[in-house]
Amino acid sequence: MSSQHGEWDEARVRDLHAALVDQYGPVGASDAHGADSEADPAEGVRQLLTTILSQNVADENTARASENLFATYADFEAIEAAPTEELAETIRVAGLPETKATRIQRALAAIREETGGAYSLAFLDAMATDEAKAWLTDIKGVGPKTASVVLNFHFGKPTMAVDTHVERVSKRFGLVPEAASNARAHDVLDEAVPDELIYPLHVLLIEHGRTFCSARNPDCANPVCETYCDCEGC
C-alpha cells in the first residue's frame, strides 16, 4: 500500500525511533569496539564465522554450530586447513553445511591473504564504512547483512544489518520501497538512518517485528503500527 502517513526524512526516522523506545524501552549501546581497542582482534573473525553460520537458520542452531566449530578446532588456521567435508559435518546443525563450510574457509583465506598471514579483521577499522563493506562482500557468500553485522556490531561502523524482521517492518512502514531487494534495503536504510541510531533502530525494528509485525497475521493494535504502518492488517 502507499505510505499514507507521510514521507521519510531524518526527523521522521528520529520520531519512529522515539516511538519504538516508548513501546519497548531504550536500547543500550552495542559492545562494538574499534580495532585499536584492547579487545582480541580475532573476535571480529569469530563474529564473521558465526554470522556465516547464522545465515537462514534459527539462533539456537547457530549457537550449537558455533560451539561445535570452536570446540573442534584449535584456531582459525586449523579451520581453514580442515577437509571441507569434515568441517561441514562439524557445523551440520546450522544447515547448508557444505555451502557454509566453503564460505568459512574462503573467508579465512581472504583474511589471511589480506594480512599476510594473520587471522584478524583489524585492518577494516581504518577503512571507510563503504570500503570495508565492499571488502567483505567481495568474499563470495558474504552478503550485505553478514558484512553489516560485523561492521556495526564489532567495529561500530554506521551500517544497518537488514534481517527479515528489519526488512519486513521497514517496508510496511514505507521506509524502504516494497519492491527493493535486500541489498537495496541496506543502502536505503544506511542513507536514511542517522549514524547514532543505526544500532538501536536495528534492535527495535527486530523487536517490533517479533512482537507485533509478524510475517503472517500481524497484530497492528499498537501505537507504532497505528502511526507508521500501512500493511493490510492496519
N, C-alpha and C positions, 0 to 999 in steps of 0.2 A: 504494500500500500504506500501511497505517497506520505511524506512526512508532514502531517498537519500541525505539528507542534512547533515549527519554526526551523530556521536554518542554523547550522552549527558554526560557531566561531569560538574563540578561546574562552570568552565569558560564559558561553553556554556549556562548554565542557567543564568549566570550573563549577557551574551550578549543578551539573549532573554529579560530579564528584561529591559535592556537599550533600546532595540528596541521598546518595548512596551511604555516605557517612552517617547521616541521620537514621538511615534504615538499619545499618549493620555495625556502626561504630567505626572509629578511626583505625587505619592500618598503620602499624609501626613501620619504621624504616627497615628496608631489607638489610640483611647482613652482608651485602655486597662490599667488596673492598677493591682497592686498586692493586695492581701487581707490585707496586712499590711498598705495600704494607708488609708486615712481618708474617702474614699468613703463608702457609705452604703453597708455593706456586703450582704444585702438582694438583691442587684442588680444582683448578679450572679444567684440567684434563679429565679428572674424575667426574666432574659435573657434565662435561661433554659426553663422556661414555654413558653415564646414567641417563642423560636426556635422549641419546640414541636408543637406549633400551626402552624408554618410555613411549616411543612412537607407537600409537594405535594399540595401547594396552592399558589395563587398569593399574592404578597406583600400587596395589598390593603385589601384583605380579612383577612390576618394575622393581620394587624393593627386594623381592626374593631373588630375582635375576641378578641385581646389583650385588647383593650379599654373596651369591654363588660366585660371581665373577671375581670379586676382590679377595675372597677367601681361597679360591683355587690357584690364583697366580700371584707370584711374589711381587711383581712390579709390572709397569707398562711394557717394558721390553719383553717380558715373558708372554704377555697377552698378544703383542704383535707377532711374536715368533711362533706361537702355538699353531698346530694344524687347524685350519679353519673348521673342519668337521668336529674336532674336539671342542673348540670354542663354542660352536653352535650348540652342542649338547649341554655345555655348561650354562648357557643362557636360554635354554629352550622354553622355560616358563614364560619368557617375555613375548613369545610368539615371533613368527617370521625369523627363526633362529639363524638360518643360513644367510639371509639378507643382512641382518643386524651384525652378525659376526664379521661379514665382509666390510660393512661400513665402519665398524670399530677399528679393524686393522688398517683400513685405508686412512682413517683419521689419524691414527697413531703414526703411520708412516709419513703423512704430510707434516705433522708437527715435528717429528724427528728431522726430516729433511730441511724444514724451515730454520730450525735452531742449530743445525749442525750436530745433532746427537742428543739433545736434551728433550725430555718429555715435559714441556712447560708451555703454557699459553701466555706467559707474562708479556711477550712482545706485543700482544694485542692491546695492552693498556695504553701504549704510546700512540696508537693509531686513532684516527678519527672514527666515529661510530660506523659510518658508511663503508670505510675502508676495511675495518675489522669484520663487519658483516660479510663483505664481499670475499674476504679471505676464507672465512669459514664456509660460506655457501659454495665456494669453488670446489670443496670436497664433495664428491658425488655421494648423495644420501644425507647430506646435511642441508636441510631447508631453512627458510627464514625463521620458523618457530624455534627450531633447535638452536640456531645461532643467537636469536634474541634472548632465549633463556640464559645462555652462558654469558652473553654480554651484559644483560641487565642484572641478573641475579648475582653474578660473580664479580663483574667489573664496575657495576653501577652505571653503565652507559645507557643513554636515553633511547631505548628501542623496546617496543612492547611485543611480548610473546603472545601471539594470537592463537589460542587453542579453540576448540569447538564452542565452548561457552562464550568466550570473548567475541568470536566472530558472529555467533547467532544473535547475541544481545545487541551488539553494535549495529548489526543490520536491521534488526527490528526497531531500534531507536532512530534509524535513519542516519546514523553517524558514518556508516560505511554503505556504499551503494549495494543494493541487493544482489546485483549480478557480479560483483567484484570477486576475483579469485582470492584465495588465502594470501598469496604473495602481495596482491594489490591491497588487501585489507591491512597488512603490515605497513605498507607505505602510507596509506591514508591516516592510520592512527598515529604513526610516528610524526606525521606533519601536523595533525590536529591537536594532539595532547601535549600540554606544557611538560617540559622535561621532568620537573619535580613531581608530576602526577602520574608518570608512566607506570611506576611500580604499584602505588596504591590503587590506581584505577584498574589495573590488571587484576589485582586481587579482588576488588569489589565487584567487578563485572563477572568474574567466575562465581563468586558467592551468590550474586543475583541470578545467574543462570542456573545454578544448582537449586536455589531455594524457591524461586518463582517462575523464572523464564525458561522453563524446560523445553526440550525439543518437541515433545508431544504434550498436549493438554496443559498449557501454561496456566498458572494461577495469576491473573492480572489484577486481582483485588489488592493492590498495594500502592502507596503514593508514588513510587518511582515509575511504575508502568503507567499509572493514570496520567502522569505528566509527560512522559517521554515516548511511550511505546505506541506503535501503530499496527501491531500484529492483529490477526483476526480475532484472537481471544479478547482483545481490548475493545 
